[in-house]
């Protein structure tokens, strides 16, 4: 099976047409006609991921975050050079995977054991958030502990927006990764937002509670869904171990 065939399979689940205009998704490195034997799935194509791919004999990396965002005038990035030298291809599924049914946010809802009520935005395409709920009523304290446990998050930040800890929370907006851009929608449709990468001023401006579980923790569960997308190819695939990722190795909460 070729890289092009693998890409066609991914297109069935998360078409590149769903990607945001500023994004860079699809086949970023490699010959479409090159044969694929083993696929490595990761959030990023970092140095650790590439070295792991070389050591374990993977010839294609499928990442969530693109390694290349802007047009290149020169190719001097050591990670790109290492991949080219090792003949390892790279397909990135970013905001198209965020928006897809069965994508990042559906994986987050599944991991948190939540029921999906509706899209956060206006429709299913180019939408980067969901409105969910728990089957049983839970308060802010209970949800916070649940999120930390289910996502195996090293630390989370809770902005209460003045909401009492034991206040019941019914409608919850979720957005894996960096979700500050969906806050206005969340305020209109939900009692709580669960996401990552929230800034100081975004917290202060928010009229609803926010659980910031971090970019890594809210997106890593989606890699299993990405792996499921690849099952029809019949190719062996492996999810890059989270504990080997630079984020887990180098980030400390003091």
Beta strands, then each sheet from edge to edge (+ up, - down):
strand 1: 26-29
strand 2: 38-42
strand 3: 60-63
strand 4: 89-92
strand 5: 115-119
strand 6: 130-133
strand 7: 138-139
strand 8: 157-159
strand 9: 168-169
strand 10: 172-178
strand 11: 192-196
strand 12: 209-212
strand 13: 236-239
sheet 1: 1+ 4- 3- 2- 13-
sheet 2: 5+ 6- 10+ 11+ 12+ 8-
sheet 3: 7+ 9-
end
